[in-house]
Amino acid sequence: MKDEFIGIKEFAELIGYNRTSIYKILDKVDNQLSPYCRKVGGKLKINKRAVFEVFSVEVKERSEERRV
């Protein structure tokens, strides 16, 4: 999977959390998401790889979803 940065809302939906839970995780000093975060256009984005690498949730690529 290439490096694709997504918003907090989309990230939360992919892993089955709400946005507040993601922000609570990010507020902790030693959290697992920090290495995957970046500010893009003034907004916080999370690398989509964290969905699997941190939360062990499989994400289908968009092209795969169309074929199904």
LUMLOSE-743701 format. One line per 3 residues: for each residue x, y, z negated of N, C-alpha, C, O, CB. Coordinates in steps of 0.2 Angstrom, whole numbers, always signed. Glycine has a CB too. Example, Ala and Ser with C-alpha at 12.3 -4.5 7.8 and 13.67 -1.06 7.14 Angstrom:
+66,-28,-39,+62,-22,-39,+66,-16,-39,+71,-17,-42,+57,-22,-45  +64,-11,-35,+68,-5,-36,+64,+0,-39,+67,+6,-40,+70,-3,-29
//
This chain:
+4,-6,+0,+0,+0,+0,+4,+6,+0,+9,+7,-4,-5,+0,-6  +3,+11,+5,+7,+17,+5,+5,+22,-1,+0,+20,-4,+6,+21,+12  +9,+27,-2,+8,+31,-8,+2,+36,-6,+2,+40,-1,+14,+36,-9
-4,+35,-9,-10,+39,-8,-12,+41,-14,-14,+37,-19,-16,+34,-4  -13,+48,-15,-15,+51,-21,-22,+53,-21,-24,+56,-16,-10,+57,-22  -26,+51,-26,-33,+52,-26,-35,+56,-33,-31,+56,-37,-37,+45,-26
-41,+59,-33,-43,+63,-38,-45,+58,-44,-46,+52,-44,-49,+67,-36  -45,+62,-50,-47,+58,-56,-54,+55,-55,-55,+49,-58,-47,+63,-62  -59,+58,-52,-65,+55,-52,-65,+48,-48,-68,+43,-50,-70,+60,-48
-62,+49,-42,-61,+43,-38,-58,+37,-41,-59,+31,-41,-58,+44,-31  -52,+39,-44,-48,+34,-48,-52,+31,-53,-52,+25,-54,-42,+38,-51  -56,+35,-57,-60,+32,-63,-65,+27,-60,-67,+22,-63,-64,+38,-66
-68,+29,-54,-73,+24,-51,-70,+18,-49,-73,+13,-50,-77,+28,-45  -64,+18,-46,-61,+12,-44,-60,+7,-49,-60,+1,-48,-55,+14,-40  -58,+9,-55,-57,+5,-61,-62,+4,-66,-62,+0,-71,-51,+8,-65
-68,+7,-65,-74,+6,-69,-74,+10,-75,-77,+8,-80,-75,-1,-70  -70,+16,-75,-70,+20,-81,-73,+27,-79,-75,+28,-74,-62,+22,-83  -74,+31,-84,-77,+38,-83,-71,+43,-83,-66,+41,-85,-82,+40,-88
-72,+49,-80,-67,+54,-80,-64,+55,-87,-58,+56,-88,-69,+60,-77  -68,+56,-92,-66,+58,-99,-61,+53,-101,-56,+54,-104,-72,+58,-103  -62,+46,-100,-58,+41,-102,-51,+42,-99,-46,+41,-102,-61,+34,-101
-51,+44,-93,-44,+44,-89,-40,+50,-92,-34,+50,-94,-45,+46,-82  -44,+56,-94,-41,+62,-97,-38,+60,-104,-33,+62,-106,-45,+68,-97  -42,+56,-107,-40,+54,-114,-33,+50,-114,-29,+50,-118,-45,+50,-118
-33,+45,-109,-27,+41,-108,-21,+46,-106,-16,+45,-109,-28,+36,-102  -22,+51,-102,-17,+55,-100,-15,+60,-105,-9,+62,-105,-19,+60,-94  -19,+61,-110,-17,+65,-116,-12,+62,-121,-9,+66,-124,-23,+67,-120
-12,+56,-120,-7,+52,-125,+0,+53,-122,+1,+54,-116,-9,+44,-125  +5,+54,-127,+12,+55,-126,+15,+50,-121,+18,+51,-116,+16,+56,-132  +14,+44,-123,+17,+38,-120,+12,+34,-116,+10,+29,-118,+21,+33,-124
+9,+37,-110,+4,+33,-107,+7,+31,-100,+12,+33,-98,-2,+38,-105  +4,+25,-98,+6,+22,-92,+4,+25,-85,+7,+24,-80,+3,+15,-92  +0,+30,-86,-2,+34,-79,+3,+39,-77,+3,+41,-72,-9,+36,-80
+6,+42,-82,+10,+48,-81,+15,+47,-75,+16,+52,-71,+14,+50,-87  +18,+41,-74,+23,+41,-68,+19,+41,-62,+22,+42,-56,+27,+34,-69  +13,+40,-62,+9,+40,-56,+5,+46,-54,+2,+47,-49,+4,+34,-56
+6,+51,-58,+2,+58,-58,+7,+63,-54,+13,+63,-54,+0,+60,-64  +3,+67,-51,+6,+73,-47,+1,+78,-46,-5,+77,-45,+9,+71,-40  +3,+85,-46,-1,+90,-45,-1,+91,-37,+4,+92,-35,+1,+97,-49
-7,+91,-34,-8,+93,-27,-13,+98,-26,-19,+97,-28,-10,+86,-23  -10,+104,-24,-15,+109,-23,-18,+112,-29,-24,+114,-29,-21,+108,-18  -14,+112,-35,-17,+114,-41,-21,+109,-45,-23,+110,-50,-20,+120,-40
-22,+103,-42,-27,+98,-45,-22,+92,-46,-18,+90,-43,-33,+96,-40  -24,+89,-52,-21,+82,-54,-23,+77,-50,-29,+75,-49,-22,+81,-61  -18,+73,-47,-20,+67,-43,-16,+61,-46,-11,+62,-49,-18,+68,-35
-19,+55,-44,-15,+49,-47,-14,+45,-41,-18,+44,-36,-20,+46,-52  -8,+42,-41,-6,+37,-35,-11,+31,-36,-12,+28,-41,+1,+35,-36  -14,+29,-30,-19,+24,-30,-15,+17,-32,-19,+13,-34,-21,+23,-23
-9,+17,-31,-5,+11,-33,-7,+9,-41,-6,+3,-43,+2,+11,-32  -8,+14,-45,-9,+13,-52,-15,+9,-53,-16,+6,-59,-10,+20,-55  -20,+9,-49,-26,+5,-50,-24,-2,-51,-27,-6,-55,-31,+6,-43
-20,-5,-47,-18,-12,-47,-12,-13,-52,-12,-17,-57,-15,-15,-41  -7,-8,-52,-1,-9,-56,-2,-8,-63,+2,-11,-67,+5,-4,-53  -7,-4,-65,-8,-2,-72,-14,-6,-74,-14,-9,-80,-9,+5,-73
-19,-6,-70,-26,-9,-72,-27,-16,-69,-33,-19,-71,-31,-4,-71  -23,-18,-65,-24,-25,-62,-30,-26,-58,-33,-31,-58,-23,-30,-67  -33,-20,-55,-39,-20,-51,-37,-20,-43,-33,-16,-41,-43,-14,-53
-39,-25,-40,-38,-26,-33,-42,-20,-29,-48,-20,-30,-39,-33,-30  -39,-17,-24,-42,-12,-20,-41,-14,-13,-36,-15,-11,-40,-5,-22  -47,-14,-9,-47,-16,-2,-45,-9,+1,-47,-4,+0,-53,-19,+0
-41,-10,+7,-40,-5,+11,-46,-3,+15,-50,-7,+16,-34,-6,+16  -47,+3,+17,-53,+5,+20,-54,+1,+27,-60,+0,+29,-53,+13,+22  -49,+0,+30,-49,-4,+37,-52,-11,+35,-55,-14,+39,-42,-4,+40
-50,-14,+30,-52,-21,+28,-60,-20,+26,-63,-25,+28,-48,-23,+22  -62,-15,+23,-69,-15,+21,-74,-14,+27,-79,-17,+27,-70,-8,+17  -71,-11,+32,-75,-11,+39,-76,-18,+42,-82,-19,+45,-72,-6,+43
-71,-22,+41,-72,-29,+45,-76,-33,+41,-79,-38,+44,-65,-32,+45  -78,-32,+35,-82,-37,+31,-89,-36,+32,-93,-40,+29,-81,-36,+23
//
